[in-house]
């Protein structure tokens, strides 16, 4: 999946190339580049592991140069099915 991040006032807006498939939901995590999570097929990406539901608006907040990792995961078991990343731009003032 292709993930893009655009600057907005106070943060960023994340867009993804396609909607999640049937039975899937979308989660994300913002990290420094050297702490990007290692995600493969069936990796559990639950809320307890630090993942958050990606808002419908795509609005998130992070620092310039951080990485947003976006995962489509199963609604049952939170198992990863698709992954994409983008580098966050500086938020607009």
Beta strands, then each sheet from edge to edge (+ up, - down):
strand 1: 3-8
strand 2: 11-16
strand 3: 24-31
strand 4: 52-53
strand 5: 59-60
strand 6: 67-74
strand 7: 80-87
sheet 1: 1+ 2- 5+
sheet 2: 4+ 3- 6+ 7-
end
